[in-house]
Amino acid sequence: MSREQRLEIGVVSGPHGVHGGLRVRLHDAASTALAPGKRLVFAAEGRADIELAVTSCAEVPGSGGTWRIELEGIRRREDADALRGRALVVPRDELPALGDDEFYLADAIGLPVRRRGEGDRVDELGKVRGLTGNGAQDLFEVAYRDRKGRTRTWLLPVLPTFVRDVTAEAVWIELPPGMLPDDLESPHDAERDAEPEAG
């Protein structure tokens, strides 16, 4: 399955218990992608994919997207721990069709965040490096470089008011004054495009 044919739906946080259970964090807390019998691909950069079937799963109450799952053939904590950090991916053709104004949150990971400025100016505000939530809304974790060259992160609420468009090239936003970190209020003064860091 090529990268274009699949979608990352979450990541393995670590083992759960001593009998091979896993904790996984889904990018979309409302996802219905986990179910007994469902086959998942566990992917990691530079390593072979591992495909396993879910034997049981349950959302951790009040966690906003953390699940406990058990997988076919994984019976020891050490085997579960070997999957830590791997991405959970599913074939796109198994996912519901999207409307014209919809996108999968995971598709934004790695995209630059941009804002149209005065005239033809485009402000570069960083890159989406991950997803999180605060219980009320989804948030993009956006990495950028501050004026001293240090990698920093700011959180962008994934709301139509702020996220105006998501294309294959960028996440386009409009924000009121005061929502950006101070270093980004005048982004044309310095480079703001930070590569997401591993881990």
QUILIN-V146885 format. One record per residue. N is the residue number from 1. SS is DSSP state (A for helix, B for strand, O for the rest). NEAR is the number of other C-alpha atoms within 10 Angstrom. Layout:
n:ss:near
N:SS:NEAR
N:SS:NEAR
//
This chain:
n:ss:near
1:O:10
2:O:6
3:A:10
4:A:8
5:A:11
6:B:17
7:B:20
8:B:22
9:B:23
10:B:25
11:B:21
12:B:23
13:B:19
14:B:20
15:B:24
16:B:18
17:O:13
18:O:12
19:O:15
20:O:20
21:B:23
22:B:26
23:B:24
24:B:26
25:B:23
26:B:26
27:O:24
28:O:20
29:O:20
30:O:9
31:O:11
32:O:9
33:O:16
34:O:18
35:O:15
36:O:14
37:O:13
38:O:14
39:B:19
40:B:22
41:B:19
42:B:23
43:B:19
44:B:15
45:O:8
46:O:6
47:B:9
48:B:9
49:B:17
50:B:13
51:B:15
52:B:17
53:B:17
54:B:18
55:B:15
56:B:16
57:B:17
58:B:14
59:B:18
60:O:13
61:O:9
62:O:8
63:O:11
64:O:21
65:O:20
66:B:22
67:B:21
68:B:19
69:B:21
70:B:23
71:B:22
72:O:14
73:O:12
74:O:16
75:O:14
76:O:14
77:A:17
78:A:13
79:A:16
80:A:23
81:A:18
82:O:12
83:O:20
84:O:18
85:O:17
86:O:21
87:B:24
88:B:25
89:B:22
90:B:21
91:B:17
92:A:15
93:A:10
94:A:10
95:O:12
96:O:7
97:O:10
98:O:9
99:O:7
100:O:6
101:O:9
102:O:10
103:O:14
104:O:14
105:A:19
106:A:18
107:A:15
108:A:22
109:O:20
110:O:19
111:O:20
112:B:23
113:B:26
114:B:20
115:B:19
116:B:13
117:O:14
118:O:8
119:O:6
120:O:7
121:O:10
122:B:14
123:B:21
124:B:23
125:B:30
126:B:28
127:B:26
128:B:29
129:B:22
130:B:18
131:B:21
132:B:20
133:B:18
134:O:9
135:O:12
136:O:8
137:O:12
138:B:20
139:B:21
140:B:23
141:B:22
142:B:26
143:B:26
144:B:29
145:B:20
146:O:20
147:O:15
148:O:8
149:O:12
150:O:10
151:B:17
152:B:16
153:B:20
154:B:18
155:B:19
156:B:21
157:B:19
158:O:17
159:O:12
160:O:11
161:O:11
162:O:14
163:B:18
164:B:15
165:B:14
166:B:19
167:O:11
168:O:8
169:O:12
170:B:19
171:B:21
172:B:21
173:B:20
174:O:15
175:O:13
176:O:8
177:O:7
178:O:9
179:O:13
180:O:16
181:O:15
182:A:11
183:A:16
184:A:23
185:O:14
186:O:13
187:A:21
188:A:14
189:A:11
190:O:15
191:O:17
192:O:25
193:O:20
194:O:23
195:O:18
196:O:20
197:O:8
198:O:5
199:O:4
//
